[in-house]
Amino acid sequence: MAVPSFHELRRPVLESAAQGEQSISKVVDLLADRLSISHEDRNELLPSGTQSRFSNRVHWAKSYLLQAGLVRATRRGHFIITEAGRDALANGPDPITDDYLRTFESFREFEARSKSGSKSTAGSRASADTTGSTGNGATPDEELTAAHKEIEANLANDLLDRVREASPDFFESLLIRLLMAMGYGGATGEVGRTLGRSGDRGVDGVIDQDPLGVDQIYIQAKRYAVDNQVGAGDVRDFFGALNLKRASKGIFVTTSRFTPEAQRTAADLGMRIVLIDGQQLGKLLIRYNVGCIPRQTLELKEIDESFFDVDD
């Protein structure tokens, strides 16, 4: 069974709480077994890598029940059903929707607090499907992650468009700067350089892998349009250029893509050649703040359970 949405998990969580005081970690395991969640699905991590998707959805299901007063916290990580929760099991819908939770004043107050100062959030809530806060059952964590990925994907495309419009020399210098930002060459200022147009023998740049320049990595750069893919012949030419320089490592970067034949050729050659296509390049530029700057930082916080873990 695929991972249910977090509004579909509300009733199962509530049913677990009806059996007596429960720990949220135990409920995660119990529901995974009860709902026959596969090993792969129950261990699939969120993009943050800090929590499984299934566990995240169970936690959010419990959180919404708590906000509506259908369960109450007892001690660290534990909760139990309330009388309102028992009535919801007997007379409420399945699944337990946001519209049903809104019949409880405490949940309406929770939503009002969540929406305050954010008209866009209120608008998205108003247009959401009544079976869940987003219509697709995603938790707020998943909504935020999806929005962040969309913003970064658009930024990556914009960065690549700018790079394609720039000169070849600018592209080569940008790659040197990116590799230095990634930690190649140490902290000195002369560890990376472009080689220019004459006498470079098919290599566009070189960067020292260590501060003393004992080991070097050569770079080939192809500033291509999206539909102009790099083929196997280009990779073989780069391989030949590296052999002439008696180099053992090379990085081939393009703003477009590599054909499957080019990828196989790079893998089959007896030399370490790393291929970086436009999609990867865009992600690296963003990750290392090359050509872009942070616009806004959101700091997400959670309860520090250990702070409240005190003896009675």
C-alpha positions as CSV (number, residue, x, y, z in Angstrom):
1,M,0.0,0.0,0.0
2,A,1.2,3.5,-0.9
3,V,1.7,6.0,1.9
4,P,-1.7,7.5,2.8
5,S,-2.1,11.3,2.9
6,F,-2.0,12.8,6.3
7,H,-5.7,13.5,6.4
8,E,-6.4,9.8,5.6
9,L,-4.2,8.9,8.6
10,R,-6.1,11.0,11.1
11,R,-8.8,8.4,11.9
12,P,-6.2,5.5,12.3
13,V,-4.2,7.7,14.6
14,L,-7.4,8.6,16.6
15,E,-8.3,4.9,16.7
16,S,-4.9,4.1,18.2
17,A,-5.4,6.8,20.8
18,A,-8.7,5.2,21.7
19,Q,-6.9,2.1,22.9
20,G,-5.2,4.1,25.7
21,E,-2.2,6.4,26.1
22,Q,0.1,6.0,23.1
23,S,3.6,7.2,22.1
24,I,3.8,8.8,18.6
25,S,6.8,6.6,17.7
26,K,4.9,3.4,18.6
27,V,1.8,4.6,16.6
28,V,4.0,5.1,13.5
29,D,5.2,1.5,13.7
30,L,1.7,0.1,14.5
31,L,0.0,1.9,11.6
32,A,2.8,0.9,9.2
33,D,2.0,-2.7,10.1
34,R,-1.8,-2.3,10.2
35,L,-1.9,-0.5,6.8
36,S,0.6,-2.9,5.2
37,I,2.9,-0.1,4.3
38,S,5.8,-1.7,2.3
39,H,9.4,-1.6,3.7
40,E,10.4,0.8,0.9
41,D,7.4,3.2,1.5
42,R,7.8,3.3,5.3
43,N,11.5,4.1,4.9
44,E,11.2,6.7,2.1
45,L,12.8,9.9,3.4
46,L,11.7,13.4,2.9
47,P,14.1,15.5,0.8
48,S,15.5,16.9,4.1
49,G,16.6,13.3,4.9
50,T,15.7,13.8,8.6
51,Q,12.4,11.9,8.7
52,S,10.5,9.3,6.7
53,R,7.5,10.5,4.7
54,F,5.2,8.1,6.5
55,S,6.4,9.2,10.0
56,N,6.0,12.8,9.0
57,R,2.4,12.3,7.9
58,V,1.5,10.4,11.1
59,H,3.0,13.2,13.2
60,W,1.1,15.9,11.2
61,A,-2.1,13.8,11.5
62,K,-1.7,13.7,15.3
63,S,-0.9,17.4,15.4
64,Y,-4.1,18.4,13.6
65,L,-6.1,16.1,15.9
66,L,-4.4,17.8,18.9
67,Q,-5.3,21.3,17.6
68,A,-8.9,20.3,17.3
69,G,-9.0,18.9,20.8
70,L,-9.6,15.3,19.7
71,V,-6.5,14.1,21.5
72,R,-4.5,15.6,24.2
73,A,-0.8,15.4,25.2
74,T,-0.1,13.5,28.4
75,R,3.7,13.5,28.6
76,R,6.7,13.7,26.3
77,G,5.8,12.2,23.0
78,H,2.6,10.6,24.3
79,F,-1.1,11.4,23.8
80,I,-4.6,10.0,24.5
81,I,-8.0,10.4,23.0
82,T,-10.5,12.9,24.5
83,E,-14.3,12.7,24.7
84,A,-14.5,14.9,21.6
85,G,-12.3,12.4,19.9
86,R,-14.5,9.4,20.8
87,D,-17.5,11.3,19.4
88,A,-15.5,11.9,16.2
89,L,-14.8,8.2,15.9
90,A,-18.5,7.4,16.4
91,N,-20.1,10.2,14.3
92,G,-17.3,11.9,12.3
93,P,-16.5,11.3,8.6
94,D,-13.9,9.0,7.2
95,P,-11.4,10.4,6.4
96,I,-11.5,13.2,9.0
97,T,-11.5,16.3,6.8
98,D,-10.4,19.8,7.5
99,D,-14.0,20.9,7.2
100,Y,-14.9,18.6,10.0
101,L,-12.0,19.8,12.2
102,R,-13.2,23.3,11.6
103,T,-16.4,22.5,13.5
104,F,-14.2,22.7,16.6
105,E,-13.4,26.2,17.8
106,S,-9.8,25.4,18.9
107,F,-9.0,24.2,15.3
108,R,-10.5,27.4,13.8
109,E,-8.3,29.4,16.2
110,F,-5.3,27.4,15.1
111,E,-6.0,28.1,11.4
112,A,-6.5,31.8,12.2
113,R,-3.1,31.9,13.9
114,S,-1.5,30.0,11.0
115,K,-3.0,32.4,8.4
116,S,-2.2,35.7,10.2
117,G,0.1,37.8,8.2
118,S,-0.1,35.5,5.1
119,K,-2.8,36.3,2.7
120,S,-1.4,33.9,0.1
121,T,-1.6,31.0,2.6
122,A,-5.2,31.9,3.4
123,G,-6.1,32.0,-0.3
124,S,-4.6,28.6,-0.9
125,R,-6.4,27.2,2.0
126,A,-9.7,28.7,0.8
127,S,-9.3,27.0,-2.6
128,A,-8.1,23.6,-1.2
129,D,-10.0,20.4,-1.5
130,T,-12.1,19.8,1.6
131,T,-10.5,16.3,2.2
132,G,-7.3,17.9,3.2
133,S,-5.4,21.1,3.5
134,T,-3.9,21.0,0.0
135,G,-6.2,18.6,-1.9
136,N,-3.4,16.2,-2.5
137,G,-2.8,15.2,1.1
138,A,0.6,16.7,1.4
139,T,1.7,17.8,4.8
140,P,2.9,21.4,5.4
141,D,6.5,20.1,5.4
142,E,5.9,18.5,1.9
143,E,4.2,21.7,0.6
144,L,7.2,23.8,1.7
145,T,9.6,21.4,0.1
146,A,7.7,21.3,-3.1
147,A,7.6,25.1,-3.3
148,H,11.3,25.3,-2.5
149,K,12.1,22.8,-5.3
150,E,10.0,24.8,-7.8
151,I,11.6,28.1,-6.9
152,E,15.1,26.5,-7.2
153,A,14.2,24.8,-10.5
154,N,13.1,28.2,-12.0
155,L,16.3,29.9,-10.6
156,A,18.5,27.2,-12.1
157,N,16.9,27.7,-15.5
158,D,17.3,31.5,-15.3
159,L,21.0,31.0,-14.3
160,L,21.6,28.7,-17.3
161,D,19.9,31.2,-19.7
162,R,22.3,33.9,-18.4
163,V,25.3,31.7,-18.8
164,R,24.3,30.8,-22.4
165,E,24.0,34.5,-23.2
166,A,27.5,35.3,-21.8
167,S,30.8,34.9,-23.6
168,P,32.7,31.6,-23.7
169,D,35.5,33.2,-21.6
170,F,32.9,34.2,-18.9
171,F,31.6,30.6,-18.9
172,E,35.1,29.2,-18.3
173,S,35.9,31.7,-15.6
174,L,32.5,30.9,-13.9
175,L,33.4,27.2,-13.8
176,I,36.8,27.9,-12.2
177,R,35.0,30.1,-9.6
178,L,32.5,27.4,-8.9
179,L,35.1,24.7,-8.4
180,M,37.0,27.0,-6.1
181,A,33.8,27.6,-4.1
182,M,33.5,23.8,-3.9
183,G,36.8,23.7,-2.1
184,Y,39.3,22.7,-4.9
185,G,42.7,24.1,-4.5
186,G,42.6,25.3,-0.9
187,A,42.5,28.9,0.0
188,T,45.1,30.5,-2.3
189,G,44.1,32.8,-5.1
190,E,46.1,31.2,-8.0
191,V,44.7,27.7,-7.8
192,G,42.4,27.9,-10.8
193,R,42.8,29.5,-14.2
194,T,41.4,29.4,-17.7
195,L,43.9,28.3,-20.4
196,G,42.8,30.6,-23.2
197,R,42.1,29.9,-26.8
198,S,45.6,29.2,-28.1
199,G,47.7,26.2,-27.2
200,D,45.2,24.7,-24.8
201,R,44.9,21.4,-26.8
202,G,41.2,21.0,-26.3
203,V,41.2,21.9,-22.6
204,D,39.5,25.1,-21.4
205,G,40.7,25.3,-17.8
206,V,42.7,23.8,-15.0
207,I,42.4,23.8,-11.3
208,D,44.8,22.6,-8.6
209,Q,43.3,19.9,-6.5
210,D,45.5,20.9,-3.6
211,P,47.1,24.2,-2.5
212,L,50.6,23.2,-3.8
213,G,49.4,22.1,-7.2
214,V,50.7,18.6,-6.9
215,D,47.5,17.2,-8.6
216,Q,45.5,19.0,-11.2
217,I,42.1,18.7,-12.7
218,Y,41.5,19.8,-16.3
219,I,38.2,21.2,-17.5
220,Q,36.3,21.2,-20.8
221,A,33.4,23.6,-21.2
222,K,30.7,23.5,-23.8
223,R,28.3,26.5,-23.7
224,Y,25.5,24.9,-25.8
225,A,21.9,25.6,-26.4
226,V,19.4,23.3,-24.7
227,D,18.8,21.2,-27.8
228,N,22.5,20.8,-28.8
229,Q,23.7,17.8,-26.9
230,V,27.3,16.7,-26.3
231,G,28.1,13.5,-28.1
232,A,30.5,10.7,-27.6
233,G,33.0,12.3,-30.1
234,D,33.4,15.3,-27.8
235,V,34.1,13.1,-24.9
236,R,36.7,11.1,-26.8
237,D,38.4,14.4,-27.9
238,F,38.6,15.5,-24.3
239,F,40.0,12.1,-23.4
240,G,42.7,12.6,-26.0
241,A,43.5,16.1,-24.8
242,L,43.9,14.8,-21.3
243,N,46.3,12.1,-22.5
244,L,48.4,14.7,-24.2
245,K,48.7,16.5,-20.9
246,R,49.3,13.2,-19.1
247,A,46.4,14.1,-16.8
248,S,44.4,11.5,-15.0
249,K,41.3,13.5,-14.1
250,G,38.9,15.7,-16.1
251,I,35.6,17.5,-15.7
252,F,33.4,18.0,-18.8
253,V,30.7,20.6,-18.2
254,T,27.9,21.7,-20.6
255,T,24.9,23.9,-20.3
256,S,22.9,21.3,-22.3
257,R,22.9,17.5,-22.0
258,F,25.1,14.5,-22.7
259,T,23.8,11.9,-25.1
260,P,23.5,8.3,-23.7
261,E,26.5,7.4,-25.9
262,A,28.6,10.1,-24.4
263,Q,27.8,8.9,-20.9
264,R,28.7,5.3,-21.8
265,T,31.9,6.5,-23.4
266,A,33.0,8.5,-20.3
267,A,32.2,5.4,-18.2
268,D,34.2,3.0,-20.4
269,L,37.3,5.1,-20.8
270,G,40.2,4.2,-18.5
271,M,40.3,7.6,-16.9
272,R,38.3,9.5,-14.4
273,I,36.1,11.9,-16.4
274,V,33.1,13.5,-14.6
275,L,30.2,14.8,-16.7
276,I,28.2,17.7,-15.5
277,D,25.1,18.6,-17.5
278,G,23.1,21.8,-17.4
279,Q,20.7,20.5,-14.8
280,Q,23.5,19.6,-12.4
281,L,25.4,22.8,-13.2
282,G,22.3,24.9,-12.2
283,K,22.0,23.0,-8.9
284,L,25.7,23.5,-8.1
285,L,25.6,27.2,-8.9
286,I,22.7,27.6,-6.4
287,R,24.2,25.4,-3.8
288,Y,27.5,27.3,-3.7
289,N,26.0,30.8,-4.3
290,V,27.8,31.4,-7.6
291,G,25.8,33.8,-9.8
292,C,23.0,34.1,-7.2
293,I,22.6,35.4,-3.6
294,P,20.2,34.4,-0.8
295,R,17.0,36.4,-0.9
296,Q,15.2,35.0,2.1
297,T,16.1,32.5,4.8
298,L,13.3,30.6,6.6
299,E,14.3,29.0,9.9
300,L,12.1,26.1,10.8
301,K,11.9,25.1,14.5
302,E,10.3,22.2,16.4
303,I,9.7,21.3,20.0
304,D,12.8,20.5,22.1
305,E,11.4,17.4,23.8
306,S,14.5,17.2,26.1
307,F,13.6,20.7,27.5
308,F,10.3,19.5,28.8
309,D,11.7,16.0,29.9
310,V,11.8,16.8,33.6
311,D,11.0,14.6,36.5
312,D,7.8,15.2,38.4
